[in-house]
């Protein structure tokens, strides 16, 4: 994750500001929540700064920021960050791609693991399931929007959508734990933290969707130096081990 010249220049400028304990307000998409939580914990211990964290779907975060919710740093999809930059809600030149993750399938711990090794096998599994849990597309969740469209493209929407268990945010695998669905479809980093389910695997490569997550800085962070320090921490080489442990990987595109 190499810093772009514009962002690097901003960070260098911030480094001349006096260091002191400060609060950094972070908004993050759900897929990055576990990564950000762990990295933020280490950052707070190292710097003495305090980080307040709130999470939502990508669409939900965009609506919050456009409505004027105060923040210092946001971790969302690059398209949303770029749109917010164009609207003056995120600082120009501050976007930095951090991580990427694919969509996976999870079932309840102890349940037979279905075959999702091919597109045909995936279709049969989804049609045979009693109920399928995924993020409500109307909430702005990236995986829910993609999966809803995928059902249409696979020609099984009529069989699967009537038995969908939609959730506006959070971990859809919780619905599997509760017995409300047999299968959860969500980004892998949002399936792994849920106790009581097991990851069957990623969607087949032919229908997989890799989502990139990027950070963007508010036009006027309340403490520019502390915010810049957090940007450096989130994009440092040390973050790679955390990304991998949480089911993600460094973003392959700048």
Backbone as CSV, one residue per row, in Angstrom:
resi,resn,N_x,N_y,N_z,CA_x,CA_y,CA_z,C_x,C_y,C_z
1,UNK,0.850,-1.208,0.000,0.000,0.000,0.000,0.876,1.245,0.000
2,UNK,1.331,1.624,-1.159,2.224,2.781,-1.268,1.427,4.074,-1.251
3,UNK,1.863,5.027,-0.442,1.155,6.291,-0.341,1.322,7.100,-1.624
4,UNK,0.228,7.702,-2.089,0.282,8.544,-3.273,0.969,9.864,-2.933
5,UNK,1.586,10.529,-3.928,2.315,11.775,-3.660,1.483,12.830,-2.938
6,UNK,0.227,13.004,-3.358,-0.610,14.035,-2.729,-0.853,13.731,-1.262
7,UNK,-1.143,12.443,-0.986,-1.386,12.062,0.407,-0.105,12.109,1.214
8,UNK,1.007,11.677,0.612,2.288,11.718,1.302,2.648,13.143,1.686
9,UNK,2.384,14.099,0.774,2.671,15.490,1.070,1.847,16.000,2.233
10,UNK,0.591,15.586,2.272,-0.277,16.009,3.371,0.213,15.448,4.696
11,UNK,0.625,14.190,4.690,1.112,13.576,5.914,2.390,14.244,6.408
12,UNK,3.268,14.615,5.477,4.498,15.289,5.865,4.196,16.646,6.486
13,UNK,3.203,17.324,5.914,2.824,18.626,6.466,2.263,18.475,7.865
14,UNK,1.421,17.420,8.054,0.828,17.202,9.368,1.877,16.877,10.415
15,UNK,2.993,16.259,9.999,3.991,15.808,10.966,4.653,16.956,11.705
16,UNK,4.513,18.159,11.198,5.124,19.307,11.859,4.212,19.911,12.924
17,UNK,2.992,19.390,13.021,2.073,19.886,14.033,2.433,19.270,15.388
18,UNK,2.173,19.960,16.478,2.554,19.436,17.791,1.808,18.154,18.134
19,UNK,2.539,17.206,18.726,1.938,15.931,19.104,1.253,16.067,20.452
20,UNK,0.031,15.545,20.572,-0.677,15.537,21.828,-1.782,14.496,21.733
21,UNK,-2.289,14.092,22.877,-3.363,13.113,22.884,-4.595,13.716,22.228
22,UNK,-5.212,12.970,21.324,-6.343,13.501,20.581,-7.342,12.389,20.287
23,UNK,-8.521,12.798,19.838,-9.554,11.852,19.414,-9.608,11.839,17.890
24,UNK,-9.658,10.623,17.308,-9.839,10.474,15.865,-11.149,9.720,15.643
25,UNK,-12.053,10.337,14.887,-13.370,9.743,14.638,-13.325,8.982,13.316
26,UNK,-13.579,7.674,13.384,-13.463,6.815,12.213,-14.818,6.194,11.872
27,UNK,-15.161,6.246,10.599,-16.324,5.543,10.074,-15.814,4.420,9.178
28,UNK,-16.314,3.212,9.364,-15.829,2.099,8.553,-16.956,1.208,8.067
29,UNK,-16.780,0.702,6.853,-17.700,-0.294,6.321,-17.546,-1.587,7.109
30,UNK,-18.619,-2.382,7.162,-18.622,-3.583,7.987,-17.529,-4.576,7.646
31,UNK,-17.200,-4.716,6.365,-16.189,-5.697,5.962,-14.828,-5.392,6.558
32,UNK,-14.563,-4.121,6.838,-13.272,-3.716,7.399,-13.306,-3.559,8.914
33,UNK,-14.446,-3.786,9.524,-14.608,-3.501,10.951,-13.594,-4.239,11.818
34,UNK,-13.475,-5.556,11.631,-12.583,-6.337,12.488,-11.124,-5.944,12.293
35,UNK,-10.749,-5.634,11.041,-9.379,-5.192,10.754,-9.099,-3.870,11.438
36,UNK,-10.017,-2.920,11.260,-9.824,-1.587,11.835,-9.791,-1.657,13.354
37,UNK,-10.669,-2.463,13.946,-10.693,-2.586,15.400,-9.343,-3.034,15.941
38,UNK,-8.761,-4.051,15.317,-7.477,-4.560,15.817,-6.356,-3.550,15.605
39,UNK,-6.315,-2.946,14.425,-5.259,-1.981,14.145,-5.396,-0.730,15.009
40,UNK,-6.618,-0.322,15.251,-6.862,0.858,16.080,-6.417,0.604,17.519
41,UNK,-6.659,-0.620,18.016,-6.233,-0.939,19.374,-4.731,-0.773,19.554
42,UNK,-3.970,-1.261,18.567,-2.515,-1.120,18.630,-2.102,0.347,18.504
43,UNK,-2.829,1.086,17.669,-2.538,2.508,17.468,-2.748,3.296,18.757
44,UNK,-3.831,3.016,19.458,-4.115,3.733,20.705,-3.029,3.468,21.752
45,UNK,-2.597,2.209,21.847,-1.546,1.876,22.817,-0.232,2.557,22.464
46,UNK,0.042,2.648,21.186,1.317,3.205,20.731,1.362,4.718,20.867
47,UNK,0.254,5.384,20.581,0.270,6.849,20.481,-0.395,7.569,21.642
48,UNK,-1.284,6.879,22.360,-2.036,7.551,23.408,-3.261,8.275,22.888
49,UNK,-3.457,8.277,21.569,-4.658,8.880,20.995,-5.857,7.965,21.222
50,UNK,-7.040,8.537,21.167,-8.281,7.782,21.322,-9.015,7.751,19.987
51,UNK,-9.494,6.569,19.611,-10.233,6.429,18.355,-11.658,6.009,18.661
52,UNK,-12.618,6.753,18.145,-14.021,6.350,18.237,-14.423,5.777,16.888
53,UNK,-15.112,4.659,16.910,-15.379,3.907,15.691,-16.868,3.651,15.525
54,UNK,-17.368,3.871,14.310,-18.746,3.531,13.968,-18.729,2.831,12.620
55,UNK,-19.603,1.841,12.455,-19.626,1.125,11.183,-21.026,1.061,10.602
56,UNK,-21.082,0.847,9.292,-22.346,0.800,8.561,-22.045,0.183,7.205
57,UNK,-23.066,0.011,6.390,-22.843,-0.401,5.008,-22.187,0.745,4.241
58,UNK,-21.642,0.436,3.077,-21.027,1.489,2.259,-22.034,2.587,1.929
59,UNK,-23.235,2.171,1.543,-24.272,3.154,1.236,-24.702,3.939,2.460
60,UNK,-24.781,3.248,3.600,-25.153,3.924,4.836,-24.129,4.959,5.247
61,UNK,-22.842,4.637,5.083,-21.785,5.596,5.414,-21.827,6.800,4.489
62,UNK,-22.069,6.549,3.223,-22.150,7.671,2.287,-23.281,8.620,2.678
63,UNK,-24.424,8.050,3.040,-25.555,8.895,3.435,-25.227,9.679,4.710
64,UNK,-24.551,9.036,5.648,-24.181,9.724,6.889,-23.263,10.919,6.610
65,UNK,-22.251,10.681,5.800,-21.278,11.742,5.521,-21.925,12.872,4.733
66,UNK,-22.754,12.520,3.762,-23.436,13.556,2.974,-24.399,14.358,3.839
67,UNK,-24.918,13.723,4.900,-25.839,14.420,5.809,-25.099,15.286,6.815
68,UNK,-23.767,15.203,6.814,-22.981,16.066,7.686,-22.481,15.440,8.969
69,UNK,-22.527,14.096,9.096,-22.008,13.486,10.323,-20.520,13.779,10.454
70,UNK,-20.091,14.275,11.604,-18.664,14.582,11.800,-17.816,13.311,11.763
71,UNK,-16.675,13.378,11.114,-15.729,12.268,11.093,-14.362,12.833,10.738
72,UNK,-13.337,12.040,10.964,-11.982,12.431,10.584,-11.428,11.536,9.481
73,UNK,-11.812,10.276,9.522,-11.307,9.320,8.545,-12.403,8.303,8.262
74,UNK,-12.583,7.953,6.993,-13.597,6.977,6.613,-12.957,5.858,5.794
75,UNK,-13.411,4.629,6.035,-12.947,3.475,5.267,-14.155,2.875,4.564
76,UNK,-14.225,3.110,3.250,-15.368,2.678,2.445,-14.825,2.159,1.111
77,UNK,-15.695,1.905,0.176,-15.252,1.482,-1.150,-14.706,2.694,-1.921
78,UNK,-13.760,2.464,-2.838,-13.146,3.581,-3.573,-14.152,4.444,-4.321
79,UNK,-15.177,3.807,-4.910,-16.170,4.584,-5.644,-16.899,5.579,-4.763
80,UNK,-17.232,5.153,-3.546,-17.906,6.052,-2.603,-16.965,7.169,-2.178
81,UNK,-15.708,6.815,-1.889,-14.733,7.840,-1.508,-14.586,8.865,-2.627
82,UNK,-14.459,8.410,-3.861,-14.303,9.331,-4.994,-15.516,10.239,-5.143
83,UNK,-16.703,9.665,-4.933,-17.926,10.471,-5.039,-17.962,11.526,-3.941
84,UNK,-17.531,11.152,-2.737,-17.511,12.109,-1.630,-16.444,13.182,-1.845
85,UNK,-15.337,12.812,-2.491,-14.325,13.817,-2.841,-14.913,14.825,-3.813
86,UNK,-15.632,14.324,-4.814,-16.240,15.207,-5.811,-17.248,16.163,-5.178
87,UNK,-17.875,15.739,-4.093,-18.873,16.563,-3.408,-18.263,17.404,-2.291
88,UNK,-16.935,17.322,-2.135,-16.268,18.120,-1.123,-16.397,17.599,0.289
89,UNK,-16.842,16.337,0.436,-17.038,15.767,1.768,-15.803,15.012,2.261
90,UNK,-14.901,14.670,1.332,-13.627,14.026,1.652,-12.528,14.814,0.963
91,UNK,-11.383,14.939,1.602,-10.294,15.757,1.078,-9.745,15.194,-0.227
92,UNK,-9.582,16.048,-1.215,-8.998,15.654,-2.493,-7.586,15.121,-2.274
93,UNK,-7.268,14.025,-2.969,-5.937,13.438,-2.858,-5.723,12.551,-1.652
94,UNK,-6.757,12.375,-0.824,-6.571,11.597,0.404,-6.922,10.126,0.245
95,UNK,-7.524,9.739,-0.877,-7.938,8.341,-1.025,-6.732,7.406,-1.102
96,UNK,-6.797,6.327,-0.324,-5.735,5.326,-0.316,-6.374,3.947,-0.202
97,UNK,-6.202,3.115,-1.237,-6.753,1.763,-1.198,-5.994,0.921,-0.174
98,UNK,-6.744,0.234,0.685,-6.145,-0.519,1.782,-6.212,-2.030,1.602
99,UNK,-7.396,-2.542,1.269,-7.594,-3.989,1.319,-8.648,-4.424,0.313
100,UNK,-8.714,-5.734,0.093,-9.753,-6.294,-0.755,-10.197,-7.635,-0.196
101,UNK,-11.427,-8.010,-0.534,-11.990,-9.240,0.005,-13.048,-9.771,-0.947
102,UNK,-13.210,-11.092,-0.956,-14.230,-11.727,-1.776,-15.439,-12.121,-0.951
103,UNK,-16.452,-12.618,-1.631,-17.692,-13.067,-0.996,-17.614,-14.569,-0.753
104,UNK,-18.119,-14.996,0.396,-18.079,-16.413,0.741,-19.431,-16.928,1.201
105,UNK,-19.459,-18.234,1.466,-20.652,-18.928,1.945,-20.332,-19.565,3.292
106,UNK,-21.240,-19.418,4.251,-21.067,-20.044,5.561,-22.327,-20.808,5.937
107,UNK,-22.145,-21.870,6.727,-23.261,-22.649,7.249,-23.054,-22.826,8.752
108,UNK,-24.065,-23.337,9.424,-23.977,-23.533,10.866,-22.936,-24.596,11.194
109,UNK,-22.216,-24.348,12.265,-21.201,-25.299,12.718,-21.839,-26.661,12.985
110,UNK,-21.250,-27.699,12.408,-21.782,-29.042,12.571,-22.718,-29.482,11.467
111,UNK,-23.213,-28.521,10.668,-24.100,-28.858,9.552,-23.278,-29.380,8.377
112,UNK,-23.877,-30.217,7.513,-23.156,-30.667,6.318,-22.748,-29.473,5.458
113,UNK,-21.531,-29.511,4.945,-21.066,-28.417,4.110,-21.486,-28.653,2.667
114,UNK,-22.232,-27.725,2.084,-22.719,-27.912,0.719,-21.604,-27.742,-0.303
115,UNK,-21.860,-28.228,-1.490,-20.912,-28.103,-2.594,-21.107,-26.747,-3.269
116,UNK,-20.069,-25.937,-3.272,-20.123,-24.655,-3.985,-18.896,-24.533,-4.897
117,UNK,-18.334,-25.672,-5.264,-17.075,-25.688,-6.006,-17.202,-25.206,-7.443
118,UNK,-18.406,-25.275,-7.995,-18.651,-24.802,-9.355,-19.898,-23.929,-9.350
119,UNK,-20.126,-23.227,-10.439,-21.316,-22.380,-10.528,-22.577,-23.230,-10.469
120,UNK,-22.592,-24.367,-11.165,-23.770,-25.240,-11.129,-24.022,-25.775,-9.727
121,UNK,-22.944,-26.152,-9.036,-23.092,-26.644,-7.669,-23.619,-25.549,-6.753
122,UNK,-23.124,-24.345,-6.929,-23.599,-23.208,-6.135,-25.092,-22.986,-6.348
123,UNK,-25.517,-23.019,-7.599,-26.936,-22.821,-7.912,-27.804,-23.870,-7.226
124,UNK,-27.366,-25.117,-7.274,-28.131,-26.193,-6.649,-28.199,-26.003,-5.138
125,UNK,-27.088,-25.576,-4.539,-27.049,-25.353,-3.092,-28.010,-24.242,-2.688
126,UNK,-28.004,-23.154,-3.421,-28.867,-22.023,-3.083,-30.342,-22.364,-3.274
127,UNK,-30.656,-23.101,-4.328,-32.046,-23.482,-4.593,-32.529,-24.477,-3.534
128,UNK,-31.634,-25.363,-3.089,-32.030,-26.388,-2.119,-32.142,-25.852,-0.693
129,UNK,-31.491,-24.732,-0.397,-31.495,-24.197,0.965,-32.896,-23.790,1.401
130,UNK,-33.198,-24.018,2.668,-34.493,-23.600,3.226,-34.616,-22.077,3.222
131,UNK,-33.528,-21.399,3.558,-33.502,-19.937,3.562,-32.065,-19.484,3.382
132,UNK,-31.893,-18.364,2.687,-30.567,-17.825,2.384,-30.466,-16.418,2.956
133,UNK,-29.453,-16.179,3.779,-29.284,-14.874,4.417,-28.238,-14.052,3.683
134,UNK,-28.564,-12.790,3.418,-27.596,-11.854,2.855,-28.016,-10.433,3.172
135,UNK,-27.125,-9.503,2.942,-27.399,-8.099,3.251,-28.487,-7.547,2.330
136,UNK,-29.405,-6.807,2.914,-30.471,-6.174,2.137,-29.855,-5.176,1.156
137,UNK,-30.035,-5.368,-0.150,-29.468,-4.424,-1.120,-29.917,-2.984,-0.886
138,UNK,-31.121,-2.812,-0.362,-31.643,-1.463,-0.134,-30.847,-0.713,0.927
139,UNK,-30.101,-1.439,1.774,-29.313,-0.793,2.823,-28.002,-0.234,2.293
140,UNK,-27.646,-0.606,1.053,-26.406,-0.117,0.468,-25.217,-1.020,0.688
141,UNK,-25.444,-2.242,1.179,-24.351,-3.185,1.402,-23.817,-3.733,0.086
142,UNK,-22.507,-3.672,-0.097,-21.895,-4.059,-1.372,-22.189,-5.508,-1.739
143,UNK,-22.037,-6.417,-0.777,-22.230,-7.831,-1.097,-23.688,-8.149,-1.405
144,UNK,-24.609,-7.495,-0.700,-26.030,-7.731,-0.949,-26.461,-7.252,-2.317
145,UNK,-25.960,-6.086,-2.723,-26.280,-5.558,-4.045,-25.762,-6.509,-5.116
146,UNK,-24.531,-6.959,-4.962,-23.947,-7.852,-5.964,-24.675,-9.194,-5.992
147,UNK,-24.920,-9.779,-4.817,-25.525,-11.110,-4.776,-26.937,-11.098,-5.334
148,UNK,-27.702,-10.056,-5.063,-29.048,-9.957,-5.614,-29.012,-9.962,-7.146
149,UNK,-28.063,-9.217,-7.704,-27.915,-9.207,-9.155,-27.420,-10.538,-9.685
150,UNK,-26.558,-11.209,-8.913,-26.039,-12.510,-9.330,-27.167,-13.543,-9.417
151,UNK,-28.092,-13.521,-8.490,-29.222,-14.443,-8.544,-30.005,-14.257,-9.835
152,UNK,-30.164,-13.006,-10.243,-30.850,-12.735,-11.513,-30.065,-13.320,-12.682
153,UNK,-28.745,-13.074,-12.682,-27.920,-13.539,-13.799,-27.834,-15.065,-13.864
154,UNK,-27.900,-15.714,-12.709,-27.840,-17.176,-12.686,-29.185,-17.811,-13.009
155,UNK,-30.231,-17.007,-13.076,-31.552,-17.522,-13.415,-32.258,-18.242,-12.288
156,UNK,-31.865,-17.957,-11.039,-32.492,-18.642,-9.901,-33.147,-17.653,-8.931
157,UNK,-33.329,-16.421,-9.385,-33.922,-15.407,-8.505,-35.322,-15.797,-8.054
158,UNK,-36.099,-16.390,-8.947,-37.475,-16.747,-8.605,-37.521,-17.805,-7.510
159,UNK,-36.502,-18.684,-7.461,-36.473,-19.722,-6.442,-35.852,-19.236,-5.138
160,UNK,-34.867,-18.346,-5.198,-34.114,-17.980,-4.003,-34.646,-16.728,-3.312
161,UNK,-35.000,-15.702,-4.068,-35.388,-14.435,-3.427,-36.612,-14.545,-2.524
162,UNK,-37.614,-15.375,-2.849,-38.753,-15.484,-1.923,-38.382,-16.040,-0.555
163,UNK,-37.269,-16.772,-0.461,-36.866,-17.335,0.832,-35.640,-16.629,1.396
164,UNK,-35.363,-15.433,0.893,-34.223,-14.657,1.376,-34.508,-14.120,2.778
165,UNK,-33.477,-14.129,3.608,-33.519,-13.484,4.913,-32.583,-12.283,4.831
166,UNK,-33.154,-11.112,4.698,-32.377,-9.903,4.472,-32.091,-9.191,5.785
167,UNK,-30.879,-8.664,5.879,-30.472,-7.910,7.068,-29.885,-6.587,6.609
168,UNK,-30.251,-5.522,7.304,-29.835,-4.181,6.867,-28.365,-3.895,7.133
169,UNK,-27.745,-4.608,8.026,-26.340,-4.390,8.353,-25.889,-5.393,9.385
170,UNK,-24.621,-5.340,9.751,-24.102,-6.295,10.720,-23.729,-7.612,10.059
171,UNK,-23.687,-8.674,10.853,-23.254,-9.981,10.368,-24.462,-10.840,9.995
172,UNK,-24.644,-11.115,8.724,-25.801,-11.914,8.309,-25.681,-13.359,8.789
173,UNK,-24.467,-13.823,9.078,-24.301,-15.190,9.570,-24.974,-15.395,10.927
174,UNK,-25.271,-14.304,11.629,-26.013,-14.430,12.887,-27.368,-15.095,12.657
175,UNK,-27.943,-14.880,11.476,-29.239,-15.483,11.150,-29.121,-16.994,11.006
176,UNK,-27.951,-17.462,10.575,-27.710,-18.904,10.497,-27.566,-19.479,11.904
177,UNK,-26.843,-18.781,12.767,-26.678,-19.224,14.144,-28.038,-19.341,14.829
178,UNK,-28.930,-18.404,14.555,-30.265,-18.398,15.161,-31.200,-19.429,14.540
179,UNK,-30.783,-20.064,13.443,-31.628,-21.055,12.788,-32.616,-20.474,11.801
180,UNK,-32.479,-19.180,11.491,-33.411,-18.543,10.564,-33.030,-18.755,9.107
181,UNK,-31.807,-19.206,8.855,-31.350,-19.472,7.495,-30.367,-20.624,7.521
182,UNK,-30.254,-21.333,6.415,-29.308,-22.435,6.301,-27.949,-21.959,5.811
183,UNK,-27.973,-20.917,5.001,-26.775,-20.444,4.311,-26.648,-18.938,4.484
184,UNK,-25.437,-18.467,4.729,-25.160,-17.028,4.779,-24.216,-16.678,3.644
185,UNK,-24.543,-15.612,2.938,-23.708,-15.122,1.844,-23.246,-13.722,2.215
186,UNK,-21.948,-13.570,2.403,-21.435,-12.286,2.872,-19.950,-12.209,2.524
187,UNK,-19.372,-11.031,2.693,-17.942,-10.933,2.469,-17.228,-11.766,3.534
188,UNK,-16.152,-12.422,3.118,-15.496,-13.407,3.979,-15.070,-12.814,5.320
189,UNK,-14.618,-11.566,5.303,-14.185,-10.930,6.550,-15.337,-10.676,7.512
190,UNK,-16.578,-10.807,7.028,-17.744,-10.637,7.891,-18.378,-11.974,8.260
191,UNK,-17.873,-13.060,7.695,-18.317,-14.399,8.077,-17.415,-14.988,9.160
192,UNK,-16.112,-14.761,9.036,-15.153,-15.367,9.953,-15.352,-14.990,11.425
193,UNK,-15.764,-13.751,11.756,-15.882,-13.405,13.185,-17.072,-14.035,13.894
194,UNK,-18.012,-14.608,13.151,-19.250,-15.083,13.758,-19.061,-16.485,14.340
195,UNK,-19.199,-16.590,15.641,-19.080,-17.884,16.305,-20.332,-18.712,16.054
196,UNK,-20.129,-19.988,15.755,-21.266,-20.865,15.505,-21.485,-21.170,14.044
197,UNK,-20.700,-20.538,13.161,-20.764,-20.862,11.732,-19.370,-21.223,11.242
198,UNK,-19.325,-21.900,10.115,-18.048,-22.230,9.484,-18.084,-21.741,8.042
199,UNK,-16.956,-21.262,7.589,-16.834,-20.815,6.211,-16.705,-22.031,5.309
200,UNK,-17.639,-22.178,4.379,-17.565,-23.262,3.402,-16.498,-22.945,2.368
201,UNK,-16.454,-21.679,1.950,-15.452,-21.249,0.992,-15.932,-20.027,0.227
202,UNK,-15.101,-19.527,-0.680,-15.495,-18.385,-1.497,-16.414,-18.799,-2.645
203,UNK,-17.098,-17.847,-3.221,-17.870,-18.126,-4.430,-16.916,-18.606,-5.521
204,UNK,-17.406,-19.413,-6.450,-16.549,-19.825,-7.565,-15.974,-18.611,-8.288
205,UNK,-14.770,-18.777,-8.811,-14.059,-17.648,-9.427,-14.866,-16.968,-10.529
206,UNK,-15.645,-17.763,-11.276,-16.401,-17.189,-12.401,-17.463,-16.189,-11.966
207,UNK,-17.925,-16.313,-10.725,-18.985,-15.411,-10.244,-18.551,-14.658,-8.990
208,UNK,-17.260,-14.692,-8.686,-16.761,-14.002,-7.502,-16.729,-12.496,-7.728
209,UNK,-16.885,-11.764,-6.663,-16.791,-10.307,-6.703,-15.810,-9.874,-5.626
210,UNK,-14.683,-9.301,-6.052,-13.696,-8.780,-5.113,-13.997,-7.304,-4.870
211,UNK,-14.174,-6.946,-3.618,-14.451,-5.560,-3.256,-13.224,-4.947,-2.607
212,UNK,-12.863,-3.774,-3.080,-11.722,-3.034,-2.528,-12.239,-2.028,-1.508
213,UNK,-11.452,-1.818,-0.457,-11.789,-0.808,0.547,-10.662,0.215,0.629
214,UNK,-11.059,1.463,0.722,-10.101,2.564,0.729,-10.408,3.502,1.881
215,UNK,-9.410,4.255,2.297,-9.646,5.284,3.302,-9.667,6.657,2.633
216,UNK,-10.350,7.557,3.273,-10.383,8.952,2.847,-10.440,9.819,4.090
217,UNK,-9.824,10.978,4.020,-9.730,11.877,5.175,-10.708,13.033,5.019
218,UNK,-11.295,13.445,6.117,-12.215,14.589,6.099,-11.471,15.842,5.654
219,UNK,-12.162,16.784,5.019,-11.505,18.019,4.567,-10.833,18.780,5.709
220,UNK,-11.433,18.731,6.897,-10.858,19.436,8.047,-10.927,18.556,9.287
221,UNK,-10.026,17.578,9.404,-10.055,16.720,10.592,-9.815,17.534,11.849
222,UNK,-10.433,17.116,12.947,-10.324,17.917,14.172,-8.905,17.905,14.734
223,UNK,-8.132,16.863,14.458,-6.716,16.861,14.808,-5.966,16.243,13.633
224,UNK,-5.414,17.103,12.784,-4.792,16.641,11.541,-3.600,15.731,11.801
225,UNK,-2.809,16.036,12.816,-1.628,15.241,13.108,-1.998,13.826,13.537
226,UNK,-2.966,13.696,14.433,-3.394,12.378,14.904,-4.041,11.582,13.773
227,UNK,-4.829,12.261,12.942,-5.455,11.590,11.803,-4.406,11.080,10.830
228,UNK,-3.401,11.909,10.559,-2.320,11.500,9.660,-1.561,10.307,10.232
229,UNK,-1.364,10.297,11.540,-0.667,9.177,12.170,-1.465,7.887,12.023
230,UNK,-2.787,7.993,12.126,-3.622,6.807,11.965,-3.600,6.317,10.520
231,UNK,-3.587,7.233,9.565,-3.469,6.837,8.154,-2.186,6.040,7.951
232,UNK,-1.097,6.534,8.479,0.175,5.827,8.337,0.113,4.437,8.973
233,UNK,-0.541,4.364,10.123,-0.636,3.084,10.829,-1.481,2.086,10.042
234,UNK,-2.620,2.521,9.529,-3.518,1.621,8.793,-2.899,1.136,7.488
235,UNK,-2.002,1.920,6.915,-1.398,1.568,5.629,0.019,1.021,5.759
236,UNK,0.458,0.748,6.986,1.827,0.275,7.207,1.961,-1.197,6.828
237,UNK,3.179,-1.660,6.564,3.390,-3.086,6.263,2.885,-4.012,7.371
238,UNK,2.896,-3.535,8.606,2.451,-4.359,9.732,0.966,-4.714,9.631
239,UNK,0.204,-3.938,8.862,-1.227,-4.200,8.744,-1.534,-5.438,7.910
240,UNK,-0.578,-5.878,7.105,-0.816,-7.005,6.198,-1.159,-8.277,6.965
241,UNK,-0.452,-8.546,8.059,-0.721,-9.747,8.853,-2.135,-9.717,9.429
242,UNK,-2.595,-8.538,9.828,-3.945,-8.406,10.365,-4.972,-8.643,9.266
243,UNK,-4.753,-8.062,8.099,-5.663,-8.261,6.975,-5.817,-9.748,6.665
244,UNK,-4.709,-10.441,6.585,-4.721,-11.863,6.234,-5.466,-12.685,7.279
245,UNK,-5.223,-12.379,8.539,-5.881,-13.114,9.621,-7.391,-12.902,9.621
246,UNK,-7.826,-11.770,9.099,-9.256,-11.443,9.090,-9.932,-11.810,7.769
247,UNK,-9.233,-12.546,6.894,-9.837,-13.004,5.659,-9.720,-12.044,4.494
248,UNK,-8.865,-11.026,4.627,-8.677,-10.047,3.559,-7.247,-10.111,3.047
249,UNK,-6.932,-9.255,2.104,-5.572,-9.140,1.605,-5.337,-7.703,1.174
250,UNK,-4.073,-7.294,1.053,-3.820,-5.908,0.625,-4.433,-5.640,-0.752
251,UNK,-4.887,-4.430,-0.947,-5.466,-4.062,-2.244,-4.390,-4.151,-3.322
252,UNK,-4.771,-4.730,-4.461,-3.805,-4.916,-5.546,-3.720,-3.703,-6.455
253,UNK,-4.677,-2.779,-6.322,-4.686,-1.586,-7.174,-4.389,-0.363,-6.329
254,UNK,-3.688,0.639,-6.896,-3.370,1.852,-6.127,-4.606,2.670,-5.826
